Amino acid sequence: MMPKYQKVLVTTDLSPLGNAAVPYAYAFVAEKGGTVIIWCAVDASGLPDPLYSQPTAGETLAEERAEIREDLFSSLEALVPEEIRAGGKVTTEVRLIKLSGSVHDAICEEAQAKDVDIIVMASHGYSGMKHLILGSVVERVLRAADRPVLVVRSGK
């Protein structure tokens, strides 16, 4: 039996390379319809600590966070290809996840919770020392995922 991909999770870090995986996700569902979940993690440790940050005059920390969140959502929604918007067969869900653990675990948990058929990710394709130092989220997802993973390689 041939697999049917109707629900696709695509991850991005909003870099040009990460965003390059998005069209591949839509390719799975463009003709017959389905759902693409565009997923991006925000490192919670990078957000200002409310105990030490000072809000600017007239603006609270909560307002700043809400503005950042809205900007991120807009950036993620802008990744939907125009022909997909016009077609009406594909539903897009944007997920912005506040990360507290490892990225690869969060991706696998989201894939399971949303019951997606396939995960689509981009890879820088590092090898040697760069790979050893930076590690690979994609490699960890490939090892941990309980469903297929499509890896889009860097054009470099």
Secondary structure, DSSP 8 states (H G I E B T S, - for coil): ------EEEEE--SSHHHHTTHHHHHHHHTTT-EEEEEEEEEEGGGS--TTT----TT--HHHHHHHHHHHHHHHHHTTS-HHHHHH-SEEEEEEEEEESS-HHHHHHHHHHHTT-SEEEEEE----HHHHHHH--HHHHHHHH-SS-EEEEE---
